Amino acid sequence: MNFTNKTVFITGASRGIGKAIALKLAREGANIVIAAKSTTENPKLGGTIFSAAEEVEKAGGKALAVQCDIRFEEQVKIAVQKAVDTFGGIDILVNNASAISLTDTESTEAKQFDLMHSINVRGTFFVTRSCIPYLKTSLNPHILTLSPPVSLKPKWLSGHLAYTLTKFNMSMMAMGWAEELKKYNIASNALWPRTTIDTAAVRNLLGGETLANMSRTPEILADAAYIIFSKPSSACTGNCFIDEHLFAAEGITDLSGYAVIPGGELYTDLFVE
């Protein structure tokens, strides 16, 4: 697929995985819509919609930075309309924005529960809903949701039930859209890493530098997304991809270049056997 002048709407693209996907596609000539909340930099997180847009432009793409909190439908509608007004349509949607709190039931406060459901589930649903009319007119439309294969194994349901509910909901929506939108040739897939990824969430909330050093870089998911988007939307839909399995199917087995510490031990991510 030629990505020149294709428009990609990415939630949470100011840093981490979302930004990595943005830069990958920008290098292929795509228009990138950076829809995220950050307009001023948090030293612990790094990056804003404006710094990400600057990097996209330097990488060779065109960028539109739009402040958008996907918990609020009106902000979503405005962001999507700005994307369409600027670039003429939307060809790819990446549902990347997500909130995480790995707390058990007794430790999960209502505000944490509500935040994760508002962003991960409600936000993902209404961003997609707003993009569908424009995806229908694209020649090779794709929706990609960053969420894991659904499993009812008790070990994934315990320990962090509230978070698990939201991520499995995201995957069920991805699978639902694959069937619902098949008649429009709109692909919908989910993508998840086999290992932890070196992101601000890993460094600040989960395991600090120790876990980050046992992780892969966000570029592995950017390259995986590129493979998915390069396929015909009518033929590649309804999958819950694991990055390693996707690469293996393409004949790519040497993933050593993605490790934060070359040759180091890698930590298996949540929801992956």
C-alpha positions in Angstrom: 0.0 0.0 0.0 1.1 3.5 -0.8 0.6 5.7 2.3 1.3 9.0 0.6 -1.5 11.4 1.5 -3.4 8.7 3.4 -4.8 10.2 6.6 -4.3 8.4 9.9 -6.2 9.4 13.0 -4.3 8.2 16.1 -5.5 8.7 19.7 -2.9 9.1 22.4 -0.2 9.8 19.8 1.8 12.4 21.7 4.2 9.7 23.0 4.9 6.0 23.2 3.3 3.5 20.9 0.9 6.0 19.3 3.8 8.3 18.4 5.9 5.4 17.1 3.1 4.4 14.7 2.7 8.0 13.7 6.4 8.4 12.8 6.4 5.1 11.0 3.6 6.1 8.7 4.9 9.7 8.4 8.1 8.3 6.9 5.8 6.7 4.3 4.2 10.1 3.5 1.0 9.8 5.5 -1.0 12.6 7.0 -1.1 12.1 10.8 -3.8 13.4 13.1 -2.4 13.5 16.6 -5.5 13.4 18.9 -4.4 13.6 22.5 -4.7 15.6 25.7 -1.2 16.9 26.3 -0.5 20.5 25.3 2.1 21.1 28.1 4.8 18.6 28.8 4.8 16.5 32.0 8.4 15.7 32.8 7.5 12.2 33.9 5.6 11.5 30.6 7.3 13.6 28.0 5.8 14.8 24.8 2.9 16.9 23.7 0.7 17.0 20.7 2.8 19.8 19.3 6.2 18.1 19.9 4.8 14.9 18.3 3.5 16.9 15.3 7.0 18.5 14.8 8.6 15.0 14.8 6.0 13.8 12.2 6.8 16.8 9.9 10.5 16.1 10.2 9.9 12.5 9.4 8.2 13.5 6.1 4.6 13.4 6.9 2.0 16.2 7.4 0.7 16.6 10.9 -2.4 18.0 12.6 -2.2 18.4 16.3 -5.6 18.3 18.0 -6.2 18.5 21.7 -8.8 15.9 22.4 -9.9 14.1 25.5 -11.8 11.1 24.1 -13.9 10.9 27.2 -16.0 13.7 25.8 -17.9 13.0 22.7 -18.1 16.7 21.6 -14.3 16.9 21.6 -14.1 13.8 19.6 -16.5 15.1 17.0 -14.5 18.4 16.7 -11.2 16.5 16.3 -12.6 14.3 13.6 -14.1 17.2 11.8 -10.8 19.1 11.9 -9.1 16.1 10.5 -11.5 15.9 7.6 -11.5 19.6 7.0 -7.6 19.6 6.9 -6.9 16.4 4.9 -10.2 15.6 3.2 -11.0 12.3 4.9 -9.8 9.5 7.2 -8.2 6.3 5.9 -6.9 4.6 9.1 -8.0 4.9 12.7 -5.6 3.8 15.5 -7.4 3.3 18.9 -4.3 3.7 21.1 -5.3 5.9 24.0 -5.8 3.9 27.2 -5.7 4.3 30.9 -4.3 1.6 33.3 -4.5 0.8 36.9 -3.4 -2.7 37.9 -5.4 -2.8 41.2 -7.5 -5.6 42.7 -11.2 -5.1 43.4 -10.8 -3.7 46.9 -8.0 -1.3 45.9 -9.8 0.1 42.8 -11.4 3.4 43.6 -14.5 4.6 41.7 -12.6 7.3 39.9 -10.0 4.8 38.6 -12.7 2.4 37.4 -14.6 5.2 35.7 -11.5 6.7 34.1 -10.5 3.4 32.5 -14.0 2.7 31.3 -14.4 6.2 30.0 -11.2 6.2 28.0 -10.7 2.6 27.0 -14.3 1.6 26.3 -16.5 4.6 25.9 -13.8 6.7 24.2 -12.7 4.0 21.8 -16.3 3.4 20.9 -17.2 7.0 20.1 -14.0 7.8 18.3 -14.6 4.8 16.0 -18.3 5.8 15.6 -17.2 9.3 14.5 -14.7 8.0 12.0 -16.8 5.3 10.3 -18.6 7.7 7.8 -15.2 8.8 6.5 -13.6 5.3 6.6 -16.5 4.1 4.3 -15.2 6.4 1.5 -11.5 5.2 1.8 -10.1 2.8 -0.7 -8.3 0.7 1.9 -9.8 1.6 5.3 -8.4 0.1 8.5 -9.3 0.3 12.2 -6.6 -0.9 14.6 -7.2 -1.2 18.4 -4.4 -1.7 20.8 -5.8 -4.5 22.9 -5.2 -8.2 23.7 -6.8 -11.5 22.7 -9.8 -12.2 24.9 -9.3 -15.0 27.5 -11.5 -16.2 30.3 -8.6 -17.8 32.1 -9.0 -16.8 35.8 -5.4 -15.6 36.1 -6.2 -12.7 33.7 -9.4 -11.9 35.4 -7.9 -11.7 38.9 -5.5 -9.1 40.3 -6.6 -6.3 38.0 -10.2 -7.0 37.1 -11.3 -3.5 36.3 -8.4 -2.9 33.8 -8.9 -6.4 32.3 -12.6 -5.7 31.7 -11.8 -2.6 29.7 -9.0 -4.1 27.5 -11.2 -7.2 26.7 -14.0 -4.8 25.9 -11.8 -3.0 23.4 -11.0 -6.3 21.7 -14.6 -7.3 21.6 -15.4 -4.0 19.9 -12.6 -4.6 17.4 -14.1 -8.0 16.6 -17.6 -6.6 16.5 -16.6 -3.9 14.0 -14.9 -6.4 11.8 -18.2 -8.2 11.3 -20.5 -5.1 11.3 -18.4 -3.1 8.8 -17.4 -6.0 6.6 -20.0 -4.9 4.0 -18.0 -1.6 3.6 -14.7 -3.3 3.4 -13.5 -1.6 6.5 -11.0 -3.8 8.3 -10.9 -4.0 12.1 -8.2 -5.7 14.0 -6.6 -5.7 17.5 -2.9 -5.7 18.1 -1.0 -6.6 21.3 2.7 -7.1 22.1 4.1 -10.4 23.4 6.5 -8.5 25.7 6.2 -5.4 27.7 6.9 -2.2 25.8 9.2 0.6 27.0 6.6 3.3 27.6 5.9 6.0 30.2 3.3 3.7 31.8 5.9 0.9 32.2 8.5 3.3 33.6 6.2 5.3 35.9 3.4 2.9 36.9 4.4 -0.7 36.5 8.0 -1.6 36.9 10.3 1.4 36.5 13.6 1.2 34.7 14.1 -2.5 35.6 11.0 -3.6 33.7 11.7 -1.1 30.9 15.1 -2.7 30.4 13.3 -6.1 30.0 11.0 -4.6 27.3 11.0 -3.9 23.6 10.8 -0.5 22.0 7.4 0.9 20.7 8.8 0.6 17.2 7.9 -3.1 17.1 4.2 -2.3 17.3 4.7 0.5 14.7 6.2 -2.0 12.3 3.5 -4.5 13.1 0.8 -1.9 12.4 2.5 -1.1 9.1 2.2 -4.7 8.0 -1.5 -4.8 8.9 -2.3 -1.5 7.1 -0.4 -2.7 4.0 -2.8 -5.6 3.5 -6.1 -5.3 1.7 -8.8 -4.3 4.2 -11.2 -6.9 2.7 -8.8 -9.7 3.4 -7.2 -8.7 6.7 -9.9 -8.2 9.3 -11.3 -9.8 12.5 -7.9 -10.7 14.0 -6.5 -10.3 17.5 -2.8 -10.1 16.5 0.2 -10.7 18.7 3.2 -8.8 17.3 5.6 -11.8 17.3 3.0 -14.1 15.6 2.3 -11.5 12.9 6.0 -11.1 12.1 6.5 -14.9 12.0 3.7 -15.2 9.5 5.7 -12.7 7.4 8.8 -14.8 7.7 10.4 -12.3 10.2 11.9 -14.2 13.2 14.8 -12.0 14.3 13.3 -9.4 16.5 16.5 -8.7 18.5 16.8 -5.2 17.2 13.7 -4.1 19.1 15.0 -5.1 22.6 15.8 -2.1 24.9 18.8 -4.1 26.1 20.2 -6.1 23.2 20.3 -9.8 24.1 18.6 -9.1 27.5 15.8 -11.1 29.1 12.4 -10.0 28.0 9.3 -9.8 30.2 6.1 -11.3 28.8 3.2 -8.9 28.8 -0.2 -9.2 30.4 -2.7 -11.5 28.7 -0.1 -13.4 26.8 0.7 -17.0 27.6 
